[in-house]
Amino acid sequence: MRITSENSQSPQVVELCAEQQAELAWRQRDVVDDTPKHLDPRISFLLMWSDELAVGCVGLQPLEPGVGEVKRMYVRPGHRGRGLSRTLLAEVEKLAAERGMHTLRLETGRLFEEAIGLYTSAGYASIPRFGDYADCAESVCFEKHL
């Protein structure tokens, strides 16, 4: 496995994020919208590769000085259960620290027990919903001081 830095316009980033959004919609029983979702150009992505296939991604979006948000964490289903999400999370934390961020926040759905387990075991603490998630009852938010 190798990890590369990419921007939000990378074809592999767009593809993985579309897969992630489709899975989220399916798991939450929403209607799948095939319309490409806008990815904020301020998000820096890390892609995880197995040979020539991008198998996972995670984004880092600046929120305010010293604070960033983990965005679009995703590992393709056939590559799960191998600790790749934990590796991606550790790498995005390193990237945040390199960029002078002291705090990372993130949001996930309250039904995604695997994600909640990953984040809490990696030292993220539950916080009140923030930003665009403030009024979303399906969201749970977390924060970690690096």
C-alpha positions in Angstrom: 0.0 0.0 0.0 1.1 3.5 -0.7 -0.4 6.9 0.0 -0.4 9.9 -2.3 -1.5 13.5 -1.9 -4.2 14.6 -4.3 -6.6 17.6 -4.9 -10.3 17.4 -5.0 -10.3 17.4 -8.8 -8.4 14.1 -9.0 -10.4 11.5 -11.0 -9.7 8.9 -8.3 -10.8 11.2 -5.6 -14.0 12.1 -7.4 -14.7 8.3 -8.1 -14.1 7.3 -4.4 -16.2 10.2 -3.1 -19.1 9.2 -5.4 -18.9 5.6 -4.2 -18.9 6.9 -0.6 -21.9 9.1 -1.1 -23.8 6.2 -2.8 -23.0 3.9 0.1 -24.1 6.5 2.6 -27.4 7.1 0.8 -28.0 3.3 0.5 -27.2 2.7 4.2 -29.4 5.6 5.3 -32.2 4.4 2.9 -32.0 7.7 0.9 -32.6 7.9 -2.8 -29.3 7.7 -4.5 -28.6 10.9 -6.4 -26.1 10.3 -9.2 -25.4 14.0 -9.5 -21.7 14.6 -8.8 -21.3 16.3 -5.4 -19.2 19.4 -5.3 -15.9 18.9 -3.5 -14.6 22.0 -1.9 -11.3 22.9 -3.6 -9.8 23.7 -0.2 -9.9 20.0 0.8 -6.6 18.2 0.5 -7.0 14.4 -0.1 -4.8 11.4 0.7 -5.4 8.4 -1.5 -4.4 4.9 -0.5 -3.3 2.6 -3.4 -3.1 -1.1 -3.8 -1.0 -1.6 -6.8 -2.6 0.7 -9.4 -6.1 0.8 -7.7 -7.1 3.6 -5.4 -8.8 1.7 -2.5 -9.4 4.5 0.0 -9.3 8.2 0.7 -9.6 10.9 3.4 -9.8 14.6 3.1 -8.6 17.5 5.2 -10.5 20.8 5.1 -9.4 23.9 7.0 -12.2 25.3 9.2 -10.4 28.1 11.0 -6.9 28.9 12.1 -5.5 25.8 13.8 -8.7 23.7 13.2 -9.4 21.3 10.4 -12.1 18.8 9.5 -11.7 15.2 8.4 -13.8 14.8 5.3 -14.9 11.9 3.0 -13.1 9.0 4.8 -13.8 5.9 2.7 -12.3 2.5 2.1 -13.7 0.3 -0.7 -15.7 -2.6 0.7 -13.4 -5.3 -0.6 -10.5 -3.7 1.3 -12.1 -3.3 4.7 -11.1 -5.1 7.8 -7.4 -4.6 7.3 -6.8 -1.4 9.3 -6.7 0.8 6.2 -9.1 3.4 7.7 -7.0 3.6 10.9 -3.9 4.2 8.7 -5.7 6.9 6.6 -6.8 8.6 9.8 -3.3 8.6 11.3 -1.9 10.0 8.0 -4.5 12.8 7.9 -3.6 13.7 11.5 0.0 13.9 10.5 -0.9 16.2 7.5 -3.0 18.4 9.8 -0.1 18.7 12.3 2.3 19.6 9.4 -0.1 22.3 8.4 -0.2 23.8 11.9 -3.5 22.4 12.9 -3.9 21.6 16.6 -7.5 20.3 16.5 -9.4 18.0 14.1 -13.2 17.7 13.9 -15.3 15.3 12.0 -18.9 14.2 11.4 -20.4 10.8 10.8 -23.9 9.3 10.8 -25.2 8.1 14.2 -26.0 4.7 12.5 -22.4 4.1 11.4 -21.1 2.1 14.4 -17.9 1.0 12.7 -16.9 4.6 12.1 -17.8 5.7 15.6 -15.8 2.9 17.0 -12.8 3.8 14.9 -12.9 7.5 15.8 -13.4 6.9 19.6 -10.6 4.3 19.7 -8.3 6.8 17.9 -8.9 9.4 20.7 -11.7 11.4 19.2 -14.3 12.7 21.8 -17.9 13.4 21.2 -18.8 17.1 20.7 -22.0 19.1 19.9 -22.9 19.1 16.2 -21.1 22.0 14.4 -21.3 24.0 11.2 -23.5 22.5 8.5 -24.3 19.5 10.8 -25.7 21.6 13.7 -29.3 20.9 12.8 -28.9 17.4 11.5 -30.3 14.9 13.9 -28.6 12.0 12.1 -25.2 13.4 12.6 -22.7 12.9 15.5 -19.6 14.9 15.7 -16.2 14.3 17.2 -13.0 16.3 18.0 -9.4 15.4 18.7 -6.6 17.7 20.0 -3.4 16.7 18.2 
